[in-house]
């Protein structure tokens, strides 16, 4: 890995079209400072959620206490709990008051594991990814360019031909939106 090229991604990276950001997050390095240690992982799978008209988006029914974070500025961390046990890590995208975010679904760890993830090569699934990093509700509302969580560019390039697109997971309720190919992974 070309560590000499690493640099933090600015807020402007996230203040763009969600689908583009979701694809361009592939190959970026997610960094979390947790318990005095910095954990890192290369992002290898994402999903995009865009606007209130995306029926799979938590904000599809409008602004609520739960979704308030999605309406904040690009680069804000949005964390929610699924099945009462798994935290999911998202980064808000696009303009303020347009609820959009990218869910981080999978990583390839660069740090020593702090928990038993079951696989040292890849961690697939938003709950497993959050567990690896120690993500919980306390991360909700943080700025992705802060000192607790950030993304770095290490010079890893994922070309369009190496991106696999597919349907998002677990959204059968989302009518026609369930068929959007808004899940992105590295080939």
N, C-alpha and C positions, 0 to 999 in steps of 0.2 A: 504494500500500500504506500502511495507517495505522500507520507506524512508531512513532508516539507511544504506542501501546497495547502495545508489545512488553514481555513479561515471561517469565521462565523458568518452565517447567512444573515443579511439585514432584514428588517421588517418589510422592505420593498419587495423581497422575494415572494412573500405571502400575499401581498396586495395586488394580486393578478387573478386571472381566470382560474377557478378551482380545478378544472380538468387539467389544465397545463401544470399547475403547481403539483397536483397529485402525481403526475408522470415525472416531473422534474425532481421530486423528492426522492425518487429511486436512486440509490447510490450515494445519497447524502448520509452523514453520520449523525445519529441522534445521541446527544450527550446529556447525562443526568448526574447531578451531584447529589449523592444520597449517602448519609452516614459517614461523611468524611472521605468518601471515595467517589471517583468519577467513573461511571459505567458508560460504555460506548457500544453502539451497534449500527451496522450499515442497514439502511432501510431497504427492504426487498419487496414489500407489498403494501399497497395503500388502497383506499376507497375514497371517492369524492361524493360529497353531499352538497347540493347547490340550490339555494333559494327556497322560498316557501312553496313553490309549485312542484318541487321534488317531493313526492309523497313518501319517500323513504327517509326524508330529512326530519329530525325531531321537531324542527320549527315549521313543519308543513301546516300545523294548526294555529300558527301565530306565536306571538311572544308570550312566554310564560316564565315563571321563576326558574324552572329547570333549563329552559333554552336561552335565558337572558345572555349568557356568555357568548352564544353564537352571533349575537348582534353587535358585539364589541369590535374593536379594530383588528385588522389583520395581524396575525402573529400572537394572538391571545390563545392560551391553552384552554381547551374544553374537555373536561373529564366527566364521564357519567358511569353509572353502575348498571350492568345487565345481569339478569337472572339472580339478582340479589347477592352476587358474589364476585363478579369480574369487572374491574375498572377498564374503561376504554379511553385511549389517549387520542385526541384530535387537535389539530391546529387550525384556528379560524383563518379564513381567506377572504379575499376581495374587499369591497368597501364596507365601512361601518354601516350598520342597520340593514345589511343584505346577508341574512344568515346562511353562511356557507363554511364548510370545513373539510379537512382531509383527515380521515381515520388512518392511523398507523396500524396495519394488520400483521406485519412481520419484519423481523430483523435477522441479520447475521451478526452474532455477538463478537465484539472485539476485546471485551474485558473478561476477567475471570467471573464466572457466574456467582451471583450472590444467593441464588436459590436453585433448587433442582428443577430445571426446565424440561428435562427429558431428552434434550438434543443440543449438543454443543455447536453444531454446524449452523442450524437455522432454528429460529423460534417463530412459528407460524400461529396466528390467531391473536386478536387484539387483547384478550384477557391474559394470555401467556406472556405477550410482549410487555404489558403493564406490570405483571408480577415480576418479571426479570429485572425491571428497572426500579421496582418499589413505588410505582405510581399509585396514588390514591387521590381522594377528593381534595386534599390540601393543595394539589397542583392546579385545580380549576381556577381560571382567571389570571394565572401567572403570565408573564410576557416571555415569549420564546427566545428573546434575546437577553434574558436575565442571567443571573449567576447560578440558578438551580437547574435550568433546562435550556438547551440551545441545540441548534443544528450546525454542523460544520461541513464545508466543502473540502474534500481531500483530493480532488482531481479525478475522482472515479466518474467515468462517463458511461451512461447507459443510453445507447442509441435507440431510436424509435423502433428499429427492426428487432431489438432485443427486449421489447416490452410486450408482455402478454396482456391482452384486455379480456375481461369476462364480466359476467353479471355479479352484482354485489350479493353478499351472503346474508341469509336470514331476513329477507324483506318481502316475502310472498304477499303480504298485505298491501303492498304499494302500487296495486293496479298496473298500469302501463309502465310506471317507473321501475318496476322490478326487472324489466328487460334492458334497461340502460347498461351499456358496457362501460361502467365507471369504476371497475376494480382493475388495478394495475399491478403487475408483478414482473420481476426480472426473469428472463428466459434461462 
